[in-house]
């Protein structure tokens, strides 16, 4: 476990990197003994810095929910991070790309909670009962810590990603929100277009067989820290497509069929 001073220093580096949009080299390279617990400790210290500056937590995101991504990251469970209030953008608008370093876009479902979920023991059925509605969403992910080291080209480790807010940087909600029991959420699908060209397709079943499974996992995972998912929280359940890169001028458009569409443009 990293010492408290080191955790605080790394959190300050991430906080500054987000503001200056300057990437950092891998923490795991500097601290080879780093663990997943260290990653979350750094993340929590960074959240405290954001809150001290007036930011607030509006929800959570769950990442690494697909089997392929877990195998690539050499882990056996997802990861998570907070959604800060300044990460939310309106659909159909222009989003300044200078807010990000190396943005990529993923297709997800968002659960908007009507009542709290506190573990342990939260189940998929508890999640569905506590959810007011489910909304199509696009997540903008970013890398304050380099995805690949600038010299060795080695990929970052999961400890780095967890420290880095699990790579989350933005969220765009849209489409046609539905009650969680209105459809079989496993079969909710989407096509992601960039500049009118289809880039990715997927089904929400790719998220742990049912997207609500990840929300239950999260509620139970944060319980030992005396944390819970609160009423009104937005929970991104995990991507069911690969990330799509984007640059200034790109228009991203996700078609969820009967659940409508979500779109925005980077400028």
Buried (B, 14 or more C-beta within 10 A) or exposed (E): EBEEEBBBEBBBBBBEBBEEBEBBBBBBBEBEEBBBEBBBBBBBBBBEBBEEEEBEBBBBBBBBBBEEBBEEBEBEEBBBBBBBEEBBBEBEEEBEBEBBBBBBBBBBBBBBBBEEBBBEEBBBEBBBEBBBBBBBBBBBBBBBBBBEBEEEEEBBBBBBBBBBBBBBBBBBBBBEBBEBEEBEBBEBBBBBBBEEEEBBEBBBBBBBBBBBBBBBBBBBBBBEEEBBBBEEBBBBBBBBBBBBEBEEEBBBBBBBBEBBBBBBBBE
